[in-house]
Amino acid sequence: MGIRFKWGRMLDLLPDEQILYSDRSFRAITGTSLPSYRISFQAPPLWLITLHITNRRCLVAADLFHLFTQEISFWYPESAPEHETELITRISFEQGLFGTCLEIRSRDPQRPWYWLCSSNLTLRFFSRDADHLRTIILEAMHPKER
């Protein structure tokens, strides 16, 4: 599944995976997986959320007290390992509650539907660089033929 909880801050990258860009300068982050809706804010050093864009996925790491981490992996459809089912369905630049944002939508058919969430997940990263982040992700998802 795309959501993991672990002790420590080390990222679990694949051997052929490279971080292309990391960002943590967000005004707010919202998450929707109907029927739930959540809003998060950065509160360093207590709570810090980082978006890592790699050549295979978008990895969101929420770090609590530098001890406990929640990771959400949104895999590019063409780059996902066989056992990973949280795939990106849409990347867009939007206007929202806190200004401009990068919106990442994904679907994980193996996520059980219960009263807290569904198989669809939408995260919005409110940032001045939202369009730039979208461009980096789209270029990583669809690398130019060389």
C-alpha positions as CSV (number, residue, x, y, z in Angstrom):
1,M,0.0,0.0,0.0
2,G,1.1,3.6,-0.6
3,I,0.8,4.7,3.1
4,R,3.4,3.6,5.6
5,F,4.3,4.5,9.2
6,K,7.8,4.0,10.6
7,W,10.3,5.0,13.2
8,G,13.1,7.3,12.0
9,R,13.5,9.7,9.1
10,M,15.3,7.7,6.4
11,L,13.6,7.4,3.0
12,D,13.1,4.0,1.5
13,L,14.3,4.6,-2.0
14,L,14.7,1.8,-4.7
15,P,18.2,1.1,-6.0
16,D,17.5,2.9,-9.3
17,E,15.5,5.7,-7.8
18,Q,16.8,9.3,-7.7
19,I,15.4,12.3,-5.9
20,L,14.9,15.1,-8.5
21,Y,13.5,17.8,-6.2
22,S,12.4,18.2,-2.6
23,D,10.1,20.9,-1.2
24,R,8.7,21.8,2.2
25,S,7.7,25.4,1.7
26,F,4.0,24.9,1.8
27,R,1.4,27.3,3.3
28,A,-0.9,24.3,3.9
29,I,-1.5,20.7,2.8
30,T,-5.0,19.3,2.5
31,G,-6.0,15.7,2.0
32,T,-9.3,14.3,0.8
33,S,-10.3,10.7,0.8
34,L,-14.1,10.8,1.1
35,P,-15.7,11.1,3.4
36,S,-12.7,12.5,5.3
37,Y,-11.0,15.9,4.8
38,R,-7.8,16.9,6.6
39,I,-5.8,20.1,6.7
40,S,-2.1,20.2,7.8
41,F,0.3,23.1,8.4
42,Q,4.1,23.1,8.9
43,A,5.1,23.4,12.6
44,P,8.9,22.9,12.6
45,P,10.5,21.2,14.5
46,L,7.4,19.4,15.7
47,W,5.7,18.5,12.4
48,L,7.3,18.9,9.0
49,I,6.0,17.7,5.7
50,T,8.3,17.3,2.7
51,L,7.4,16.4,-0.9
52,H,10.1,14.4,-2.6
53,I,9.8,14.1,-6.4
54,T,11.8,11.2,-7.8
55,N,12.2,9.6,-11.2
56,R,9.6,6.9,-10.2
57,R,7.1,8.5,-7.7
58,C,6.1,11.4,-5.5
59,L,6.9,10.6,-1.9
60,V,5.3,12.7,0.9
61,A,7.1,12.4,4.2
62,A,5.4,13.8,7.3
63,D,7.9,13.9,10.2
64,L,6.8,14.1,13.8
65,F,9.5,15.2,16.3
66,H,12.2,13.8,13.9
67,L,11.3,10.4,15.4
68,F,8.2,9.1,13.6
69,T,7.4,9.3,9.9
70,Q,4.3,8.8,7.8
71,E,5.2,8.2,4.1
72,I,2.7,8.3,1.2
73,S,4.0,7.1,-2.1
74,F,2.2,8.1,-5.3
75,W,3.7,6.0,-8.1
76,Y,3.9,7.1,-11.7
77,P,1.8,4.5,-13.6
78,E,4.7,3.4,-15.8
79,S,7.2,3.2,-13.0
80,A,5.4,1.4,-10.2
81,P,6.8,-1.9,-8.8
82,E,4.4,-4.9,-9.1
83,H,3.4,-4.9,-5.5
84,E,2.6,-1.1,-5.3
85,T,-1.0,-0.1,-6.2
86,E,-1.2,3.6,-5.2
87,L,-1.0,5.1,-8.7
88,I,-1.2,8.8,-9.8
89,T,-4.4,9.4,-11.8
90,R,-4.0,13.2,-12.2
91,I,-1.5,16.1,-11.6
92,S,-2.8,19.6,-11.8
93,F,-2.3,23.2,-10.9
94,E,-5.3,24.6,-9.0
95,Q,-6.7,27.5,-7.0
96,G,-7.9,26.5,-3.6
97,L,-8.7,27.6,-0.1
98,F,-5.1,28.9,0.6
99,G,-4.2,30.2,-2.9
100,T,-2.5,28.3,-5.7
101,C,-1.8,24.6,-5.2
102,L,-0.4,21.4,-6.7
103,E,-3.1,18.8,-6.7
104,I,-2.1,15.1,-6.8
105,R,-4.9,12.5,-7.2
106,S,-4.3,8.8,-6.8
107,R,-6.2,5.6,-6.6
108,D,-5.4,2.5,-4.6
109,P,-8.0,-0.3,-5.3
110,Q,-6.5,-2.3,-2.4
111,R,-7.2,0.4,0.2
112,P,-10.2,-0.9,2.2
113,W,-13.2,1.4,2.0
114,Y,-14.3,2.2,5.5
115,W,-15.7,5.3,7.3
116,L,-12.4,7.1,7.3
117,C,-11.3,6.9,3.7
118,S,-12.0,5.5,0.2
119,S,-9.7,4.1,-2.5
120,N,-9.3,7.6,-4.0
121,L,-7.0,10.2,-2.4
122,T,-6.4,13.8,-3.3
123,L,-3.6,15.8,-1.7
124,R,-3.2,19.6,-2.3
125,F,0.1,21.3,-1.7
126,F,-0.4,25.1,-1.3
127,S,2.8,26.8,-2.5
128,R,4.0,29.7,-4.5
129,D,5.9,27.2,-6.7
130,A,2.9,24.9,-7.4
131,D,3.1,25.2,-11.2
132,H,6.8,24.6,-11.1
133,L,6.3,21.4,-9.0
134,R,3.6,20.2,-11.5
135,T,6.1,20.7,-14.4
136,I,8.8,18.7,-12.6
137,I,6.4,15.8,-11.9
138,L,5.1,15.7,-15.4
139,E,8.6,15.7,-16.9
140,A,9.6,12.9,-14.5
141,M,6.4,10.9,-15.4
142,H,7.0,11.4,-19.2
143,P,10.7,11.6,-19.8
144,K,11.7,12.8,-23.3
145,E,13.0,10.1,-25.6
146,R,16.7,10.4,-25.9
